[in-house]
């Protein structure tokens, strides 16, 4: 009888132990699916050029987010200096050392599939931003990937509309050789880049759709660089002189370089008769200042604080397994994996 009681007690103890182990395993498993709930989110921002004018502003906005949420997020910033191998190494190191979210401005968009394959093995969310992928199908291949950017078609269209409006109101000042044709220089950021292609195409097509004749004098590829743009316009002005009536730039950095070059020859200093149209995209502070002084016609503006907040919100949603656009005031586009923030025209008193 005593032996039976000992056996029964041992059996009950074993059953209780199994139940306790099972419950503990369930709690541990359940906790892991909560993705370190309440813990600091470690974010790595990887960009091809951390010294780009637009990126400098965007970084400051992310630093402000961290300052306002010190217990929620910690950012680390990585500059690839236009080298994809450097960016790959930085990402590898971050993955090995521990990271919760990757924000990625890729150097070479042709390698996006390889990057996604690598990061997906660690189950880490990625938010691509700034440069538009050639196809969103690659983004769709990983459920924790998303894209946040701007509407490059709209950006180019706004540039075109600003020029059309200026031409219709101040043609006598703009058409310097009185041939009823707008002669322009197009400053291109990159050759094989959807953002550049869209901004270039739609800026010019918008002008042509308004029945304004155009003639392209040159279209140098300047890699979004202020100094390259300044040197290029300097050389082109020596070649074409005041035949140049407009400079359409894919971004503000190159537009700023163009203004600097024109000012060397006495143009774009506030004298209406000595002004050449210059338009950019982004709305960075230095460009806006030039616009407000009448040294630049305008820019298609997008607030970097809004961009940073949107990227951040989407990223945290992915980290915590929420709907990527929860709490975001913008709709997902037709691809289902991208948000394109709108531009607004920002113009000044160049010909007023």
N, C-alpha and C positions, 0 to 999 in steps of 0.2 A: 504493500500500500504506500509506504514511504517512497519507494522507488518510483511509483507511478506519479506521486505528487511532484517529485523532483523533475521528472521528465516533462510534466505539464507546465511547471514553472519555467523550465528552460525554453519550452516551445513558445510560451507567451512572451518571454523576454526577446526571443528571436523575431517574433512577429512585430513587436513594438519597435525594435531596432530597425527593421526593414522599412516600416512606415515612416520613422523619423528620417532615415537616410533618403527615402523617396521624396519627402516633403522638402528637405534641404536641397536636393538636386533640382526640384521644380523651382524653388525660390531663386537658386543661383542662375538657372537657365532663363527664368523670367527677367531677372535683373539685367542679364546681358542684352536682352532685346530692348531694354530701355535706353541703351547707348549712353552709359555714364551719366544718367540723368542728374542734373544739378552740378555736374563737374564743369571745370573750365574747358571751353572748346578751343583747341589749338588750331589756328588757321595759318596756312602758308599761302602767300600771294606771290605767284611766279610770273614775271613779266619779261618781255624781250628787251625793254629799255626803261629802267626805273627813272631815268633822267629826262624822259619825254615831258613836254610842258603839260599835256593833259594828265599824264600819269603822276606827275608831282602833285597836282591838285587832288587827284583821286586818292593817293596815298595819305595825304593830310586828312581827308575825310574819314578814311579807315582808322587812322590814329585817333581822331576825335571820337569815333564809335567805341574804341577800346577805352579811352579815357572816361567816357560816360558809362561804360559797362565793365569795370575792372575785374569783377568776379565772374563774368560770363564768357569773355573772349580774350585771347592773346594772339596778336598778329606777328608773323615773321615775314620779312620782305626779301625777295631774291631777284637779283638783276642778272639776266643772261647776257647782256651786252650783245644782242643779236646773234648769239651762238647757241644753236639747238643742243649741241653736246653738253655745254655748260648747264643749260636748263634741265636736261635729262639727268645729269649728275646731281643737281640740287634736289630734284624730285625724288630720286633714289634714296638720297641721304635722309630726306624728311620722312619718307615711308619707313625706313629702317629704324629711325629714332623715335617714331611715334607722332602721328598727326591725325586730326579729326576731319579736316576740310581743306580742299585744295581749290584756290581761285587761280585760274590759268589764262594768261595772255600768251599764246604760243608764238614761238619764233617762226617755225615752219609748219604751216597748217597741213602740209602733205603727210606729216607724221602723226596726225591726230588719232588715227585708229590704233597705232602702236602704243601711244600714251594711254588711251582709254583701257586697252587690254591689260597693261601693266598695273594701273591704279585699281582697276576692278578686282584684281586678285587680292587686294587688301580690303576690299569692300568700303573704300573711302569715297565720299561724295566729291564731285567735281562741278564747279561752276566756271564755264568758259566765258570770257568777256572780251570786250574791245574789238578784236579782229574776228570777222564773221567766217565760220567754217564754210568750205566749199559746198558741203551737203550736211543737212541736219540728220540724215539717216544714220550717220556715225554716232551722233549724240543719242539717238533713239536706241542704239544697241546696248546701252548701259542704263539701267533704271535709276541710277543715282547721278546721272549727268544732266546738265541743263545749260542753256546759253542765255546770257543777259547782254544786250547791246543796244544799238540805236538803229533807227530806220534810215539807212543810207540813201534810199530812194527819195525819201522826204527831204533829207539834208540837201541833196543836189537840186531838188525841185525848188526849195526855198531860195537857194543861191540864184537860180535862174529868175525867179519872180522878183527878187530885189533888183537885179540888173534890168529886167523889163520895165519895172516901175521907174527906175532912174532914167532909162533911155527915153521913155515916153514923156517924162517931165522936163528933162534937161539935155535933150539930144544936141542942142546947139553947143553945149559945153563938152559933151562926151565925144561926138563925131568930129574929131580934130581935123581930118583931111576932107570932110564934107562929101564923102562918097556914098553915104547912106548904108554903109556896111560897118558892123561892129568887129573890129580887128582885136583878137584876144590871144593871150598866152594861157595855156592850161598847165598848172603845176600838179603833177601826178605823184601820189604818195608811193605806190608800188604798182608794178606792171600786172602781176597775176594776183590780184586782191579784189574780192567782191566789193568791199567798201569803196576802194578807189574807182572801180569800174562804174558802180552805181552813181557815185557823186559826179563823176566826169560826164557820164552819159546823160543824166537827167538835168544837170545844170544847163548844158548846151541845148538839149532837145526842148526844154521849157522856153528858152529864148527863141528858138526857131518856130515853135508853135504859136508864138505871138507875132509871127510874120516879120521878124527882124532878121535881116540878112547877116550872116556871120562869116568870118574868115579866121581860121586858126593859124597863127604864125609859128607857134612852137608848142611842144608838150613834153618838157623834160621830166624824167623820173627822178625824184629827189629824196625818196626814203623818209618823208615827213620831217625833214631837217631844215631848221631856220638858216643856218650858215650856207648850206647847199643852195637854198632858194635865193638868198641874197646874192651869192656869186653868179648864179644862173641869170637872174634878172639884170644884174650889172652888165654881163656880157651881151644879153639880148637887147638891152637898151642901146648899147653902142652900135648894134647891128641895125635895129629898126627905128631907133629914136622915138619921136612922139607918134609914130604910126601905131604903137601899142595903145589901145583905148580901154582895155580891161584885162585884169589878171584874175583868173578863176582858180582858186587853190583848194585842193582836197582837204586841207585842214588849216587851222589858225597858225600853227608854227611856221609853215611855209609862207603864209600870207604876211606874217610879221617880217620875215626875211625880205619879201618882195617890197614892202613899204620902206624898209631900211635902205634898200638899193635905190628906189625911186627918189628918196629924200636926198641922196648924194647928188642927184642931178637937178635938185630944186623943185621936184614934184611932191605932191601929197604932204604939204606943210600947212594947209589951211586956205590956200588961194584957190578959188573955184576954177579959174581958167587954167590952172597948173595942177589939175587933179586927174589921176587915172583910176578908174574903178578897180578896187581890190576887194574880193569877198573870200571868206574862209568858212570853216566849220568847226564847231566845238563850243565856242563862247568862253574861252579862257580869259582871265582877267586882263592880261596885257592887250589882247585883241580888242576887247570891249573898250578899253581906254583909248586905243587908236580910233575906234569907231566914234566914240563920244567927242573926240577932238576934231573929227572930220577928216582924219588922215586915211581912213579905210571906210568903204561904203557900208559893210555890214558882215555879220556872221550868222550862220545857223546855229543857234545856241542850245546847249543842253546842260543843265546844272549837274556838276559832278557829285554834289552831296546827294542828290536824288539817285544817281547811278549807284553810288556806294551803298546807300541804304537798301536799294533793291537787291543788289548782289548779296549783301549781308543777310537779308531776310530770307531770300531763296536758299542760300547756303545753310542757314540754321534749320530751315524747314527740312532739308534733305538729311541733315545730321540727326534730327529727331523723328525721322520717318513720317513727316507730315506732308500734306499737299504742298508742292514747291511754291505755289503762288498764294498760300494762305497769308493774309495780312498785307499783300502787295496791291497797290491801287491800279495795276495794269493787267490787261488780259493777255493770255497766252496766244501766240499767233497760230496760223493754220497748221504748223508742223506739230504743235502740241508740246514742244520742248524748248520754246524760246519766248522771251519777252523783249520787245523792241520799244525803247523809250522814245518819245516824240521830241522833235526840235521846235524851237520858236525863233522867228526872225528877230534879229537885233540890229537895228539900223541907226544911223546918226546923221549929222548935218553936213555931209560932204558937199552937196550942191545946193544947200538951202541958204 
